[in-house]
Amino acid sequence: MNKNIQKILSFFKSNKVFSVFSFSIVAFHLIAQKSIQIINAITFESEDLFSVNIQWLKVLLEPIVGFPLFYLRASQPIEEYITLWVWIFMVLGIVFIIKQRFHFIKLWLFSIPTVVGLAYFILVWMIFWPLPSNTIVNETDNAILFNTHAHSHFSHDGLITPAEQMAWHDRNGFDALFLTEHNHNSKTLELVQLQQRGEIPHHPHIMSAIEFSGSNHMVLLGLTDSLITFGKKDAPIIKETHRQGGLIGLAHWFDGRHNSLEHYVNLGVDGFEIANQNQIAYPMETHEKIVKMCADNQLFIIGGADYHGYGPACNTWNAMSITGWNELDHSSRTAKIMTGLSAGKNQVLYYSDRRIYGTGNLWLSPLNNIVDYFRSLNGFQVLSWVVWCLLFVVFKVKYSSKCFYLIPFVSGIAILVQGRVLLEKSINVIQYNDILLEFGNLFTLHGMGLIGSGIVIYLILKRFPKLIN
């Protein structure tokens, strides 16, 4: 027994990095864990009737998929992700200085395509390819979950088809959604009619809406007739929406703030969006002002997932109690949700796995995100990290100089293929969509650039192998 203990202690002593890391994350879990919760986005209190499901596949692959999914739920995902890779590049430079002294510059320069290629590959993987994201669990008897803000490729900035939107909403626990294409709803009305006739699945339930870009962004919910809002003024659009029996919610007012909140109350909006995508939208003072303003004027408060097709994760839901939902026909379901919104009967739910108002200073976000990420893990996820690290140690996985050209080369191929896929998808919606063509061209060019950089580095290292030795 003593010999076995001595072997274990000897193993830990000879693998100090593994030992320190493993003991640190275990200790962190035991001392400072912050469990993931579904909270009320207005009061910030935990909603006990809604919980989080962590898939077994995610637990198994936690060290591989954990950070990408965590960053997808950041309040500023792209900015914080780029900052993380700036940190990685700087740390890599420090390691090269320590190990290579005066030769560090050439290694650092050679590492640029590798770092950029890996960062780009992971970003595309996060956005476009399947990841086992955590999902909400509805443990109530009668509440349904719905979304008031979503875009397909019939919006200029949507990446996915309406069918893919339905699949994403289904995976993330939604029973219904308002499809809010930018400034028109003709395609959504066609989709609603198909669902009413039973020609497409009845779940999740689809309702017609528009995101109107007037003096600010507004979601026009529950429209029954075709409406085009390009270049229109606020007042006539609000009047027409009400004529159709629809409701107007002011969406992400924080983006523009061209007019005051009071201006939109006087204009006749019916409510305000308090959470959008991955963020509680406003500082506490403004948050409390909107909540009070809505209470004083009998206005609803909503949360918009504002999903355009970027990744599998969802942070925001609306919940409403509707008895006998599954027995209702299409029109009755829409009517129940619209009536409940008018009466302010919905709850806004928010996925909470970190501090509510982001990480503060953007340049400190990598450190804050690492802390928040490891705090959010359960015991099985921590064990997954330890086991994967142990496998790396046991099988002596080491860095290879081939990474200098293989990573940008392989990443470039993957990104080039994704670019061609997006360009192909853009053909049928070119009159509606800008971003598929834009991203398709961008990925194609960047993929070719990464492939080229991998080839150049390979040829240089083949000709001058001592450059990195």
Secondary structure, 3 states (H helix, E strand, C coil): CHHHHHHHHHHHHHCHHHHHHHHHHHHHHHHHCCCCEEEECCCCCECCCEEEECCHHHHHCHHHHHHHHHHHCCCCHHHHHHHHHHHHHHHHHHHHHHHHHHHHHHHHHHHHHHHHHHHHHHHHHHHHCCCCCCEEEECCCCEEEEECCECCCCCCCCCCCHHHHHHHHHHCCCCEEEEEEECECHHHHHHHHHHHCCCCCCCCEEEEEEEEECCCEEEEECCCCCCECCCCCHHHHHHHHHHCCCEEEECCHHHCCCCCHHHHHHHCCCEEEEEECCEECCCHHHHHHHHHHHHHCCCEEEEECCECCCCCCCCEEEEEECCCHHHCCHHHHHHHHHHHHHCCCCEEEEEECCCCCCCCCHHHHHHHHHHHHHHCCCHHHHHHHHHHHHHHHHCCCCCCCCHHHHHHHHHHHHHHHHHHHHHHHHHHHCCCCCHHHHHHHHHHHHHHHHHHHHHHHHHHHHHCHHHHC
